[in-house]
Amino acid sequence: MKRMKLSKISWLILSAGVFIVVLAGLGLTRSQQLQEQTRLDEELVITETRLNNLQVTQLRQQQEELQEQLDENIIELAEAKDKLRWPIASVDVTDEFFSIAHYHGLEVMRLSTSTIKPEMLTVIGCSTISLTASVTGDLSDVINFIISLNNDFTTGIVESINISIPETSSENQPSANIQMIIYSYEGA
């Protein structure tokens, strides 16, 4: 094989050609990188926009739901305060108790009340009075009476009940020992 000799100008032209090809390859690679970077930047902007909108929308919905719950709780609190506005006094409590017992045809055998005490019911300032009583009558009347105490004595809660049912041969009637507490709103 014969070696080919190239002149200096040929080497320069060949070197320039290789340089131009390498330069063109690098330029093409750089152009592709710039296009890819532009595409990724656009996707990033779109994704960030979607994420921001999504978070703001979710937070707005959550805020609206919490505001609705707060409004409902405020209404319920106002209703509870209105129910508790009935002032308590030992005479009023016993009169109401006797009235409900009379309505159900029961005889009040014993009744006592405590002194009025201030108390906090969650965040509501209240006064409370405890009532302990014993009633006798027909069993169905006793049961209906206890139900009425919880339903009709709007600010009272029956805490405990002890019902005694005598044997059928006994002349005694069924009786109930009741302990309840009555609340009155005094302010927050």
Secondary structure, 3 states (H helix, E strand, C coil): CCCCCCCHHHHHHHHHHHHHHHHHHHHHHHHHHHHHHHHHHHHHHHHHHHHHHHHHHHHHHHHHHHHHHHHHHHHHHHHHHHHCCCCCCHHHHHHHHHHHHHHCCCEEEEEEECCCEEEEECCEEEEEEEEEEEEECCHHHHHHHHHHHHHHCCCEEEEEEEEECCCCCCCCCCEEEEEEEEEEEEEC
